[in-house]
Amino acid sequence: MTLLDRYIARTLLSAVALVMMALLMLGMLFVFIGEQGNVGVGKYGMLDALQYSVLTLPQFALESFPAGALIGALLGIGVLARSHELTIMRASGMSKLRLSAGALISAAVLVAIALLVGEFLAQPLGQLADEQKAYAKYSNMSFAGAGAWIRDGDIILNVQDRSSAAEFGGMLIFELTPDDRLAAIARAEHATAAGAQSWQLRNYVESRFVDDSVTSLRQAQRPLHTAAGADFLRLVNTDTAELSLRTLYKAVRYLRLNNLETEQYEIAFWSRVARTVGIPVALLFALPFGFGSLRNASLSARTTFGVALGIVYVFLQRLVESGTQVFDLDPLVLAWIPTGLLALATATMMWRVR
């Protein structure tokens, strides 16, 4: 890495950081305004709404990263172009590919940040925000209801909503035979998470069907070991857009092993991958704007163009995600359409730069 590479990367990263700060402030403001309709419900107050807005910032940052990188890169390249630094670099013998190295260095840093936020911050903080909001709004209400239905091989579970971090309501357990006939049905008044893949059931009652007879079993406590543990139940009750890549990958594998529908999780997985790949593409897209007649564009023009293009990119990404679910299209192909179009435009513009 040369001094010029570090200089280009530092300029781009500074511009992207400035844009992302502005986007995060706007995002938090919009979320806070949107939460005003919930203020006053139960114990949910103004400070709770502000806390919710702050906790959802990592998820908003994750979704707006490609657009922020695109706007910031256009501004950073504009600074280098209007001071004629890019022209001097080209005149000194640096090729287009060589100039792209500085952009790719900054892209690598941004991708690393996006992965860290997506894997370690967005999901836990988003779930914490939803939990605190729900407990504050409905602290005086009962959460008993249909709950979540999950399947693990020949076992189907119906778990009611939780009352604490590890305590859940009643659980219904349906055990099937290999030919999908009902082998047993059981109920527990309370289910406690005893690990990632185990439950501790209390007041357990079971009816098992053997030939033409029914046998009954009643136990005060009974362990239940299943891959569909409390962690997977939290996954089921969480918006797929808030899940990390590794969680989505595990969910897709689990659902496929049990012959269950995976489309929703595949869409979220490939959309997240495509948005992450869109970050370096966005930075490379800005590079041609530093050459030719485009280098004389004003800062306001670049900002307007960047914001418009970022909105179009985000809109296309959301449109593709919704269309994939509605029309039952292939998520692996459609998730890459916005990033693919941006990459095609980048390659065309880079090729036309002399």
RAGILIN-V233866 format. One record per helix or strand of 2 or more residues. SS is the DSSP state (A for helix, B for strand). FROM is the first residue (numbers start at 0). TO is the last residue. If there is no record, write none. Layout:
# RAGILIN-V233866
{{SS,FROM,TO} {SS,FROM,TO}}
This chain:
# RAGILIN-V233866
{{A,2,36} {A,45,54} {A,56,81} {A,84,90} {A,95,136} {B,147,151} {B,154,158} {B,166,167} {B,170,175} {B,181,194} {B,197,209} {B,212,224} {A,229,235} {A,239,241} {A,244,256} {A,262,289} {A,291,295} {A,298,326} {A,330,333} {A,336,351}}
